[in-house]
């Protein structure tokens, strides 16, 4: 017997789906200190989402 999968709707964070050529032309890179990275990693662990999703959420909330 196959176990039933419980599907839980997750809130989608991070970059929205777009045309790959359009998305690739608008990437941003940044540098952080070790202390800033540690803070970001704590948020990642607490929220259970990827680092890029955390950073994207921070940027989108500030714009």
CHARMM-style PDB file with segment names, atoms N, HN, CA, C and O in Angstrom:
ATOM      1  N   UNK     1       0.836  -1.196   0.000  1.00  0.00      PROA
ATOM      2  CA  UNK     1       0.000   0.000   0.000  1.00  0.00      PROA
ATOM      3  C   UNK     1       0.870   1.246   0.000  1.00  0.00      PROA
ATOM      4  O   UNK     1       1.921   1.305   0.639  1.00  0.00      PROA
ATOM      5  N   UNK     2       0.413   2.197  -0.710  1.00  0.00      PROA
ATOM      6  HN  UNK     2      -0.441   2.150  -1.229  1.00  0.00      PROA
ATOM      7  CA  UNK     2       1.156   3.448  -0.797  1.00  0.00      PROA
ATOM      8  C   UNK     2       0.631   4.420   0.253  1.00  0.00      PROA
ATOM      9  O   UNK     2      -0.577   4.591   0.413  1.00  0.00      PROA
ATOM     10  N   UNK     3       1.551   5.047   0.958  1.00  0.00      PROA
ATOM     11  HN  UNK     3       2.533   4.908   0.828  1.00  0.00      PROA
ATOM     12  CA  UNK     3       1.132   6.019   1.968  1.00  0.00      PROA
ATOM     13  C   UNK     3       0.546   7.242   1.290  1.00  0.00      PROA
ATOM     14  O   UNK     3       1.030   7.694   0.252  1.00  0.00      PROA
ATOM     15  N   UNK     4      -0.494   7.761   1.892  1.00  0.00      PROA
ATOM     16  HN  UNK     4      -0.887   7.394   2.735  1.00  0.00      PROA
ATOM     17  CA  UNK     4      -1.083   8.999   1.369  1.00  0.00      PROA
ATOM     18  C   UNK     4      -0.164  10.160   1.678  1.00  0.00      PROA
ATOM     19  O   UNK     4       0.382  10.276   2.775  1.00  0.00      PROA
ATOM     20  N   UNK     5      -0.011  10.999   0.703  1.00  0.00      PROA
ATOM     21  HN  UNK     5      -0.454  10.905  -0.188  1.00  0.00      PROA
ATOM     22  CA  UNK     5       0.791  12.201   0.925  1.00  0.00      PROA
ATOM     23  C   UNK     5      -0.123  13.321   1.375  1.00  0.00      PROA
ATOM     24  O   UNK     5      -1.142  13.612   0.749  1.00  0.00      PROA
ATOM     25  N   UNK     6       0.259  13.924   2.449  1.00  0.00      PROA
ATOM     26  HN  UNK     6       1.087  13.687   2.958  1.00  0.00      PROA
ATOM     27  CA  UNK     6      -0.494  15.084   2.910  1.00  0.00      PROA
ATOM     28  C   UNK     6       0.104  16.298   2.223  1.00  0.00      PROA
ATOM     29  O   UNK     6       1.262  16.649   2.446  1.00  0.00      PROA
ATOM     30  N   UNK     7      -0.690  16.922   1.400  1.00  0.00      PROA
ATOM     31  HN  UNK     7      -1.631  16.637   1.220  1.00  0.00      PROA
ATOM     32  CA  UNK     7      -0.179  18.098   0.694  1.00  0.00      PROA
ATOM     33  C   UNK     7      -0.500  19.337   1.500  1.00  0.00      PROA
ATOM     34  O   UNK     7      -1.656  19.638   1.798  1.00  0.00      PROA
ATOM     35  N   UNK     8       0.533  20.025   1.833  1.00  0.00      PROA
ATOM     36  HN  UNK     8       1.472  19.780   1.591  1.00  0.00      PROA
ATOM     37  CA  UNK     8       0.398  21.259   2.598  1.00  0.00      PROA
ATOM     38  C   UNK     8       0.758  22.392   1.667  1.00  0.00      PROA
ATOM     39  O   UNK     8       1.842  22.399   1.084  1.00  0.00      PROA
ATOM     40  N   UNK     9      -0.128  23.340   1.522  1.00  0.00      PROA
ATOM     41  HN  UNK     9      -1.008  23.335   1.996  1.00  0.00      PROA
ATOM     42  CA  UNK     9       0.158  24.489   0.665  1.00  0.00      PROA
ATOM     43  C   UNK     9       1.150  25.386   1.348  1.00  0.00      PROA
ATOM     44  O   UNK     9       0.885  25.927   2.422  1.00  0.00      PROA
ATOM     45  N   UNK    10       2.304  25.543   0.715  1.00  0.00      PROA
ATOM     46  HN  UNK    10       2.520  25.103  -0.157  1.00  0.00      PROA
ATOM     47  CA  UNK    10       3.343  26.410   1.264  1.00  0.00      PROA
ATOM     48  C   UNK    10       3.254  27.765   0.605  1.00  0.00      PROA
ATOM     49  O   UNK    10       2.964  27.892  -0.585  1.00  0.00      PROA
ATOM     50  N   UNK    11       3.510  28.768   1.409  1.00  0.00      PROA
ATOM     51  HN  UNK    11       3.745  28.665   2.375  1.00  0.00      PROA
ATOM     52  CA  UNK    11       3.568  30.108   0.848  1.00  0.00      PROA
ATOM     53  C   UNK    11       4.842  30.199   0.032  1.00  0.00      PROA
ATOM     54  O   UNK    11       5.924  29.858   0.511  1.00  0.00      PROA
ATOM     55  N   UNK    12       4.709  30.655  -1.192  1.00  0.00      PROA
ATOM     56  HN  UNK    12       3.830  30.932  -1.580  1.00  0.00      PROA
ATOM     57  CA  UNK    12       5.867  30.725  -2.075  1.00  0.00      PROA
ATOM     58  C   UNK    12       6.626  32.019  -1.847  1.00  0.00      PROA
ATOM     59  O   UNK    12       6.059  33.109  -1.921  1.00  0.00      PROA
ATOM     60  N   UNK    13       7.910  31.886  -1.569  1.00  0.00      PROA
ATOM     61  HN  UNK    13       8.370  31.001  -1.509  1.00  0.00      PROA
ATOM     62  CA  UNK    13       8.793  33.029  -1.427  1.00  0.00      PROA
ATOM     63  C   UNK    13       9.815  32.965  -2.544  1.00  0.00      PROA
ATOM     64  O   UNK    13       9.835  32.024  -3.338  1.00  0.00      PROA
ATOM     65  N   UNK    14      10.635  33.949  -2.591  1.00  0.00      PROA
ATOM     66  HN  UNK    14      10.619  34.713  -1.946  1.00  0.00      PROA
ATOM     67  CA  UNK    14      11.699  33.936  -3.582  1.00  0.00      PROA
ATOM     68  C   UNK    14      11.275  34.563  -4.888  1.00  0.00      PROA
ATOM     69  O   UNK    14      10.246  35.231  -4.983  1.00  0.00      PROA
ATOM     70  N   UNK    15      12.084  34.334  -5.876  1.00  0.00      PROA
ATOM     71  HN  UNK    15      12.921  33.791  -5.799  1.00  0.00      PROA
ATOM     72  CA  UNK    15      11.883  34.946  -7.177  1.00  0.00      PROA
ATOM     73  C   UNK    15      10.645  34.374  -7.855  1.00  0.00      PROA
ATOM     74  O   UNK    15      10.486  33.154  -7.899  1.00  0.00      PROA
ATOM     75  N   UNK    16       9.767  35.216  -8.382  1.00  0.00      PROA
ATOM     76  HN  UNK    16       9.896  36.207  -8.347  1.00  0.00      PROA
ATOM     77  CA  UNK    16       8.586  34.717  -9.081  1.00  0.00      PROA
ATOM     78  C   UNK    16       8.968  34.040 -10.403  1.00  0.00      PROA
ATOM     79  O   UNK    16      10.004  34.354 -10.988  1.00  0.00      PROA
ATOM     80  N   UNK    17       8.133  33.122 -10.864  1.00  0.00      PROA
ATOM     81  HN  UNK    17       7.291  32.867 -10.388  1.00  0.00      PROA
ATOM     82  CA  UNK    17       8.374  32.442 -12.136  1.00  0.00      PROA
ATOM     83  C   UNK    17       8.247  33.443 -13.275  1.00  0.00      PROA
ATOM     84  O   UNK    17       7.278  34.199 -13.347  1.00  0.00      PROA
ATOM     85  N   UNK    18       9.208  33.439 -14.137  1.00  0.00      PROA
ATOM     86  HN  UNK    18       9.995  32.825 -14.078  1.00  0.00      PROA
ATOM     87  CA  UNK    18       9.225  34.335 -15.293  1.00  0.00      PROA
ATOM     88  C   UNK    18       9.924  33.627 -16.447  1.00  0.00      PROA
ATOM     89  O   UNK    18      10.438  32.518 -16.299  1.00  0.00      PROA
ATOM     90  N   UNK    19       9.931  34.282 -17.576  1.00  0.00      PROA
ATOM     91  HN  UNK    19       9.514  35.182 -17.696  1.00  0.00      PROA
ATOM     92  CA  UNK    19      10.676  33.821 -18.729  1.00  0.00      PROA
ATOM     93  C   UNK    19      12.152  33.735 -18.325  1.00  0.00      PROA
ATOM     94  O   UNK    19      12.695  34.720 -17.823  1.00  0.00      PROA
ATOM     95  N   UNK    20      12.820  32.589 -18.526  1.00  0.00      PROA
ATOM     96  HN  UNK    20      12.379  31.789 -18.933  1.00  0.00      PROA
ATOM     97  CA  UNK    20      14.219  32.449 -18.086  1.00  0.00      PROA
ATOM     98  C   UNK    20      15.157  33.526 -18.630  1.00  0.00      PROA
ATOM     99  O   UNK    20      16.051  33.976 -17.914  1.00  0.00      PROA
ATOM    100  N   UNK    21      14.975  33.938 -19.854  1.00  0.00      PROA
ATOM    101  HN  UNK    21      14.249  33.573 -20.436  1.00  0.00      PROA
ATOM    102  CA  UNK    21      15.853  34.972 -20.411  1.00  0.00      PROA
ATOM    103  C   UNK    21      15.656  36.304 -19.693  1.00  0.00      PROA
ATOM    104  O   UNK    21      16.616  37.046 -19.482  1.00  0.00      PROA
ATOM    105  N   UNK    22      14.433  36.604 -19.324  1.00  0.00      PROA
ATOM    106  HN  UNK    22      13.653  36.002 -19.495  1.00  0.00      PROA
ATOM    107  CA  UNK    22      14.134  37.851 -18.617  1.00  0.00      PROA
ATOM    108  C   UNK    22      14.709  37.813 -17.202  1.00  0.00      PROA
ATOM    109  O   UNK    22      15.296  38.793 -16.741  1.00  0.00      PROA
ATOM    110  N   UNK    23      14.544  36.695 -16.521  1.00  0.00      PROA
ATOM    111  HN  UNK    23      14.067  35.899 -16.895  1.00  0.00      PROA
ATOM    112  CA  UNK    23      15.019  36.554 -15.143  1.00  0.00      PROA
ATOM    113  C   UNK    23      16.540  36.627 -15.088  1.00  0.00      PROA
ATOM    114  O   UNK    23      17.097  37.305 -14.225  1.00  0.00      PROA
ATOM    115  N   UNK    24      17.201  35.949 -15.984  1.00  0.00      PROA
ATOM    116  HN  UNK    24      16.748  35.399 -16.685  1.00  0.00      PROA
ATOM    117  CA  UNK    24      18.663  35.900 -15.961  1.00  0.00      PROA
ATOM    118  C   UNK    24      19.298  37.253 -16.226  1.00  0.00      PROA
ATOM    119  O   UNK    24      20.455  37.474 -15.870  1.00  0.00      PROA
ATOM    120  N   UNK    25      18.565  38.148 -16.838  1.00  0.00      PROA
ATOM    121  HN  UNK    25      17.625  37.968 -17.127  1.00  0.00      PROA
ATOM    122  CA  UNK    25      19.156  39.454 -17.151  1.00  0.00      PROA
ATOM    123  C   UNK    25      19.031  40.445 -16.002  1.00  0.00      PROA
ATOM    124  O   UNK    25      19.503  41.577 -16.110  1.00  0.00      PROA
ATOM    125  N   UNK    26      18.404  40.038 -14.908  1.00  0.00      PROA
ATOM    126  HN  UNK    26      18.021  39.119 -14.820  1.00  0.00      PROA
ATOM    127  CA  UNK    26      18.152  40.971 -13.812  1.00  0.00      PROA
ATOM    128  C   UNK    26      18.598  40.404 -12.466  1.00  0.00      PROA
ATOM    129  O   UNK    26      17.880  40.528 -11.473  1.00  0.00      PROA
ATOM    130  N   UNK    27      19.749  39.797 -12.428  1.00  0.00      PROA
ATOM    131  HN  UNK    27      20.332  39.697 -13.234  1.00  0.00      PROA
ATOM    132  CA  UNK    27      20.256  39.245 -11.167  1.00  0.00      PROA
ATOM    133  C   UNK    27      21.078  40.280 -10.432  1.00  0.00      PROA
ATOM    134  O   UNK    27      21.686  41.159 -11.041  1.00  0.00      PROA
ATOM    135  N   UNK    28      21.091  40.166  -9.110  1.00  0.00      PROA
ATOM    136  HN  UNK    28      20.597  39.451  -8.615  1.00  0.00      PROA
ATOM    137  CA  UNK    28      21.841  41.084  -8.257  1.00  0.00      PROA
ATOM    138  C   UNK    28      22.728  40.255  -7.331  1.00  0.00      PROA
ATOM    139  O   UNK    28      22.296  39.230  -6.804  1.00  0.00      PROA
ATOM    140  N   UNK    29      23.951  40.693  -7.139  1.00  0.00      PROA
ATOM    141  HN  UNK    29      24.302  41.526  -7.567  1.00  0.00      PROA
ATOM    142  CA  UNK    29      24.865  40.041  -6.196  1.00  0.00      PROA
ATOM    143  C   UNK    29      25.236  41.051  -5.118  1.00  0.00      PROA
ATOM    144  O   UNK    29      25.362  42.246  -5.386  1.00  0.00      PROA
ATOM    145  N   UNK    30      25.408  40.557  -3.905  1.00  0.00      PROA
ATOM    146  HN  UNK    30      25.305  39.587  -3.687  1.00  0.00      PROA
ATOM    147  CA  UNK    30      25.797  41.428  -2.804  1.00  0.00      PROA
ATOM    148  C   UNK    30      26.766  40.683  -1.887  1.00  0.00      PROA
ATOM    149  O   UNK    30      26.851  39.456  -1.930  1.00  0.00      PROA
ATOM    150  N   UNK    31      27.476  41.412  -1.081  1.00  0.00      PROA
ATOM    151  HN  UNK    31      27.407  42.409  -1.046  1.00  0.00      PROA
ATOM    152  CA  UNK    31      28.400  40.827  -0.124  1.00  0.00      PROA
ATOM    153  C   UNK    31      27.922  41.171   1.277  1.00  0.00      PROA
ATOM    154  O   UNK    31      27.442  42.276   1.530  1.00  0.00      PROA
ATOM    155  N   UNK    32      28.059  40.205   2.188  1.00  0.00      PROA
ATOM    156  HN  UNK    32      28.448  39.308   1.982  1.00  0.00      PROA
ATOM    157  CA  UNK    32      27.663  40.418   3.581  1.00  0.00      PROA
ATOM    158  C   UNK    32      28.823  40.025   4.487  1.00  0.00      PROA
ATOM    159  O   UNK    32      29.698  39.250   4.101  1.00  0.00      PROA
ATOM    160  N   UNK    33      28.814  40.568   5.687  1.00  0.00      PROA
ATOM    161  HN  UNK    33      28.104  41.198   6.001  1.00  0.00      PROA
ATOM    162  CA  UNK    33      29.828  40.189   6.670  1.00  0.00      PROA
ATOM    163  C   UNK    33      29.460  38.830   7.262  1.00  0.00      PROA
ATOM    164  O   UNK    33      28.344  38.346   7.069  1.00  0.00      PROA
ATOM    165  N   UNK    34      30.383  38.228   7.969  1.00  0.00      PROA
ATOM    166  HN  UNK    34      31.289  38.621   8.125  1.00  0.00      PROA
ATOM    167  CA  UNK    34      30.107  36.943   8.619  1.00  0.00      PROA
ATOM    168  C   UNK    34      28.973  37.087   9.634  1.00  0.00      PROA
ATOM    169  O   UNK    34      28.146  36.187   9.777  1.00  0.00      PROA
ATOM    170  N   UNK    35      28.938  38.218  10.337  1.00  0.00      PROA
ATOM    171  HN  UNK    35      29.610  38.950  10.221  1.00  0.00      PROA
ATOM    172  CA  UNK    35      27.869  38.462  11.304  1.00  0.00      PROA
ATOM    173  C   UNK    35      26.509  38.579  10.632  1.00  0.00      PROA
ATOM    174  O   UNK    35      25.516  38.044  11.126  1.00  0.00      PROA
ATOM    175  N   UNK    36      26.467  39.279   9.506  1.00  0.00      PROA
ATOM    176  HN  UNK    36      27.273  39.713   9.105  1.00  0.00      PROA
ATOM    177  CA  UNK    36      25.208  39.419   8.764  1.00  0.00      PROA
ATOM    178  C   UNK    36      24.755  38.068   8.214  1.00  0.00      PROA
ATOM    179  O   UNK    36      23.566  37.750   8.235  1.00  0.00      PROA
ATOM    180  N   UNK    37      25.705  37.281   7.724  1.00  0.00      PROA
ATOM    181  HN  UNK    37      26.671  37.540   7.707  1.00  0.00      PROA
ATOM    182  CA  UNK    37      25.368  35.956   7.209  1.00  0.00      PROA
ATOM    183  C   UNK    37      24.821  35.064   8.322  1.00  0.00      PROA
ATOM    184  O   UNK    37      23.878  34.304   8.103  1.00  0.00      PROA
ATOM    185  N   UNK    38      25.404  35.155   9.499  1.00  0.00      PROA
ATOM    186  HN  UNK    38      26.170  35.773   9.677  1.00  0.00      PROA
ATOM    187  CA  UNK    38      24.919  34.363  10.638  1.00  0.00      PROA
ATOM    188  C   UNK    38      23.481  34.745  10.986  1.00  0.00      PROA
ATOM    189  O   UNK    38      22.661  33.875  11.281  1.00  0.00      PROA
ATOM    190  N   UNK    39      23.175  36.044  10.952  1.00  0.00      PROA
ATOM    191  HN  UNK    39      23.841  36.750  10.712  1.00  0.00      PROA
ATOM    192  CA  UNK    39      21.805  36.495  11.228  1.00  0.00      PROA
ATOM    193  C   UNK    39      20.845  35.963  10.171  1.00  0.00      PROA
ATOM    194  O   UNK    39      19.750  35.502  10.493  1.00  0.00      PROA
ATOM    195  N   UNK    40      21.259  36.029   8.909  1.00  0.00      PROA
ATOM    196  HN  UNK    40      22.149  36.403   8.647  1.00  0.00      PROA
ATOM    197  CA  UNK    40      20.417  35.514   7.827  1.00  0.00      PROA
ATOM    198  C   UNK    40      20.188  34.010   7.981  1.00  0.00      PROA
ATOM    199  O   UNK    40      19.079  33.525   7.757  1.00  0.00      PROA
ATOM    200  N   UNK    41      21.220  33.282   8.357  1.00  0.00      PROA
ATOM    201  HN  UNK    41      22.121  33.676   8.539  1.00  0.00      PROA
ATOM    202  CA  UNK    41      21.089  31.835   8.534  1.00  0.00      PROA
ATOM    203  C   UNK    41      20.160  31.488   9.688  1.00  0.00      PROA
ATOM    204  O   UNK    41      19.463  30.475   9.633  1.00  0.00      PROA
ATOM    205  N   UNK    42      20.139  32.309  10.731  1.00  0.00      PROA
ATOM    206  HN  UNK    42      20.706  33.131  10.776  1.00  0.00      PROA
ATOM    207  CA  UNK    42      19.191  32.083  11.834  1.00  0.00      PROA
ATOM    208  C   UNK    42      17.758  32.266  11.341  1.00  0.00      PROA
ATOM    209  O   UNK    42      16.865  31.509  11.722  1.00  0.00      PROA
ATOM    210  N   UNK    43      17.542  33.267  10.494  1.00  0.00      PROA
ATOM    211  HN  UNK    43      18.268  33.881  10.185  1.00  0.00      PROA
ATOM    212  CA  UNK    43      16.204  33.480   9.927  1.00  0.00      PROA
ATOM    213  C   UNK    43      15.816  32.292   9.055  1.00  0.00      PROA
ATOM    214  O   UNK    43      14.677  31.827   9.106  1.00  0.00      PROA
ATOM    215  N   UNK    44      16.760  31.799   8.254  1.00  0.00      PROA
ATOM    216  HN  UNK    44      17.685  32.177   8.212  1.00  0.00      PROA
ATOM    217  CA  UNK    44      16.514  30.641   7.390  1.00  0.00      PROA
ATOM    218  C   UNK    44      16.065  29.448   8.225  1.00  0.00      PROA
ATOM    219  O   UNK    44      15.082  28.790   7.884  1.00  0.00      PROA
ATOM    220  N   UNK    45      16.771  29.164   9.307  1.00  0.00      PROA
ATOM    221  HN  UNK    45      17.570  29.699   9.583  1.00  0.00      PROA
ATOM    222  CA  UNK    45      16.415  28.036  10.170  1.00  0.00      PROA
ATOM    223  C   UNK    45      15.056  28.233  10.823  1.00  0.00      PROA
ATOM    224  O   UNK    45      14.259  27.298  10.903  1.00  0.00      PROA
ATOM    225  N   UNK    46      14.794  29.438  11.285  1.00  0.00      PROA
ATOM    226  HN  UNK    46      15.441  30.197  11.220  1.00  0.00      PROA
ATOM    227  CA  UNK    46      13.526  29.734  11.964  1.00  0.00      PROA
ATOM    228  C   UNK    46      12.345  29.627  11.004  1.00  0.00      PROA
ATOM    229  O   UNK    46      11.315  29.044  11.344  1.00  0.00      PROA
ATOM    230  N   UNK    47      12.494  30.189   9.805  1.00  0.00      PROA
ATOM    231  HN  UNK    47      13.331  30.662   9.529  1.00  0.00      PROA
ATOM    232  CA  UNK    47      11.401  30.234   8.834  1.00  0.00      PROA
ATOM    233  C   UNK    47      11.276  28.952   8.015  1.00  0.00      PROA
ATOM    234  O   UNK    47      10.206  28.654   7.483  1.00  0.00      PROA
ATOM    235  N   UNK    48      12.362  28.199   7.914  1.00  0.00      PROA
ATOM    236  HN  UNK    48      13.231  28.442   8.346  1.00  0.00      PROA
ATOM    237  CA  UNK    48      12.329  26.968   7.131  1.00  0.00      PROA
ATOM    238  C   UNK    48      12.259  27.209   5.630  1.00  0.00      PROA
ATOM    239  O   UNK    48      11.673  26.412   4.897  1.00  0.00      PROA
ATOM    240  N   UNK    49      12.854  28.300   5.173  1.00  0.00      PROA
ATOM    241  HN  UNK    49      13.330  28.947   5.769  1.00  0.00      PROA
ATOM    242  CA  UNK    49      12.879  28.613   3.746  1.00  0.00      PROA
ATOM    243  C   UNK    49      14.323  28.851   3.320  1.00  0.00      PROA
ATOM    244  O   UNK    49      15.221  28.934   4.158  1.00  0.00      PROA
ATOM    245  N   UNK    50      14.535  28.957   2.025  1.00  0.00      PROA
ATOM    246  HN  UNK    50      13.805  28.889   1.345  1.00  0.00      PROA
ATOM    247  CA  UNK    50      15.903  29.106   1.526  1.00  0.00      PROA
ATOM    248  C   UNK    50      16.466  30.494   1.816  1.00  0.00      PROA
ATOM    249  O   UNK    50      15.727  31.446   2.069  1.00  0.00      PROA
ATOM    250  N   UNK    51      17.780  30.580   1.773  1.00  0.00      PROA
ATOM    251  HN  UNK    51      18.380  29.807   1.568  1.00  0.00      PROA
ATOM    252  CA  UNK    51      18.461  31.860   1.978  1.00  0.00      PROA
ATOM    253  C   UNK    51      18.036  32.872   0.916  1.00  0.00      PROA
ATOM    254  O   UNK    51      17.783  34.035   1.229  1.00  0.00      PROA
ATOM    255  N   UNK    52      17.958  32.432  -0.328  1.00  0.00      PROA
ATOM    256  HN  UNK    52      18.163  31.487  -0.582  1.00  0.00      PROA
ATOM    257  CA  UNK    52      17.554  33.360  -1.385  1.00  0.00      PROA
ATOM    258  C   UNK    52      16.128  33.858  -1.177  1.00  0.00      PROA
ATOM    259  O   UNK    52      15.823  35.008  -1.491  1.00  0.00      PROA
ATOM    260  N   UNK    53      15.254  33.006  -0.650  1.00  0.00      PROA
ATOM    261  HN  UNK    53      15.501  32.071  -0.394  1.00  0.00      PROA
ATOM    262  CA  UNK    53      13.882  33.425  -0.371  1.00  0.00      PROA
ATOM    263  C   UNK    53      13.842  34.472   0.741  1.00  0.00      PROA
ATOM    264  O   UNK    53      13.062  35.423   0.677  1.00  0.00      PROA
ATOM    265  N   UNK    54      14.678  34.296   1.752  1.00  0.00      PROA
ATOM    266  HN  UNK    54      15.311  33.524   1.805  1.00  0.00      PROA
ATOM    267  CA  UNK    54      14.749  35.275   2.845  1.00  0.00      PROA
ATOM    268  C   UNK    54      15.214  36.627   2.312  1.00  0.00      PROA
ATOM    269  O   UNK    54      14.619  37.661   2.617  1.00  0.00      PROA
ATOM    270  N   UNK    55      16.277  36.612   1.515  1.00  0.00      PROA
ATOM    271  HN  UNK    55      16.760  35.772   1.267  1.00  0.00      PROA
ATOM    272  CA  UNK    55      16.813  37.859   0.968  1.00  0.00      PROA
ATOM    273  C   UNK    55      15.802  38.514   0.036  1.00  0.00      PROA
ATOM    274  O   UNK    55      15.616  39.730   0.083  1.00  0.00      PROA
ATOM    275  N   UNK    56      15.149  37.724  -0.809  1.00  0.00      PROA
ATOM    276  HN  UNK    56      15.300  36.736  -0.847  1.00  0.00      PROA
ATOM    277  CA  UNK    56      14.141  38.277  -1.716  1.00  0.00      PROA
ATOM    278  C   UNK    56      13.008  38.932  -0.931  1.00  0.00      PROA
ATOM    279  O   UNK    56      12.550  40.020  -1.280  1.00  0.00      PROA
ATOM    280  N   UNK    57      12.562  38.265   0.129  1.00  0.00      PROA
ATOM    281  HN  UNK    57      12.934  37.381   0.412  1.00  0.00      PROA
ATOM    282  CA  UNK    57      11.475  38.811   0.950  1.00  0.00      PROA
ATOM    283  C   UNK    57      11.886  40.137   1.577  1.00  0.00      PROA
ATOM    284  O   UNK    57      11.095  41.078   1.613  1.00  0.00      PROA
ATOM    285  N   UNK    58      13.123  40.216   2.072  1.00  0.00      PROA
ATOM    286  HN  UNK    58      13.766  39.451   2.043  1.00  0.00      PROA
ATOM    287  CA  UNK    58      13.604  41.466   2.674  1.00  0.00      PROA
ATOM    288  C   UNK    58      13.619  42.594   1.645  1.00  0.00      PROA
ATOM    289  O   UNK    58      13.187  43.711   1.932  1.00  0.00      PROA
ATOM    290  N   UNK    59      14.108  42.301   0.469  1.00  0.00      PROA
ATOM    291  HN  UNK    59      14.459  41.394   0.236  1.00  0.00      PROA
ATOM    292  CA  UNK    59      14.167  43.324  -0.581  1.00  0.00      PROA
ATOM    293  C   UNK    59      12.768  43.759  -0.985  1.00  0.00      PROA
ATOM    294  O   UNK    59      12.492  44.955  -1.074  1.00  0.00      PROA
ATOM    295  N   UNK    60      11.880  42.799  -1.231  1.00  0.00      PROA
ATOM    296  HN  UNK    60      12.104  41.827  -1.159  1.00  0.00      PROA
ATOM    297  CA  UNK    60      10.534  43.154  -1.692  1.00  0.00      PROA
ATOM    298  C   UNK    60       9.753  43.913  -0.626  1.00  0.00      PROA
ATOM    299  O   UNK    60       8.910  44.744  -0.964  1.00  0.00      PROA
ATOM    300  N   UNK    61      10.015  43.647   0.659  1.00  0.00      PROA
ATOM    301  HN  UNK    61      10.700  42.973   0.934  1.00  0.00      PROA
ATOM    302  CA  UNK    61       9.337  44.382   1.730  1.00  0.00      PROA
ATOM    303  C   UNK    61       9.814  45.825   1.834  1.00  0.00      PROA
ATOM    304  O   UNK    61       9.077  46.690   2.307  1.00  0.00      PROA
ATOM    305  N   UNK    62      11.027  46.086   1.399  1.00  0.00      PROA
ATOM    306  HN  UNK    62      11.625  45.383   1.015  1.00  0.00      PROA
ATOM    307  CA  UNK    62      11.592  47.438   1.498  1.00  0.00      PROA
ATOM    308  C   UNK    62      11.289  48.302   0.278  1.00  0.00      PROA
ATOM    309  O   UNK    62      11.464  49.520   0.326  1.00  0.00      PROA
ATOM    310  N   UNK    63      10.847  47.703  -0.787  1.00  0.00      PROA
ATOM    311  HN  UNK    63      10.704  46.714  -0.826  1.00  0.00      PROA
ATOM    312  CA  UNK    63      10.595  48.481  -2.012  1.00  0.00      PROA
ATOM    313  C   UNK    63       9.161  48.967  -2.091  1.00  0.00      PROA
ATOM    314  OT1 UNK    63       8.788  49.634  -3.057  1.00  0.00      PROA
TER     315      UNK     63
END
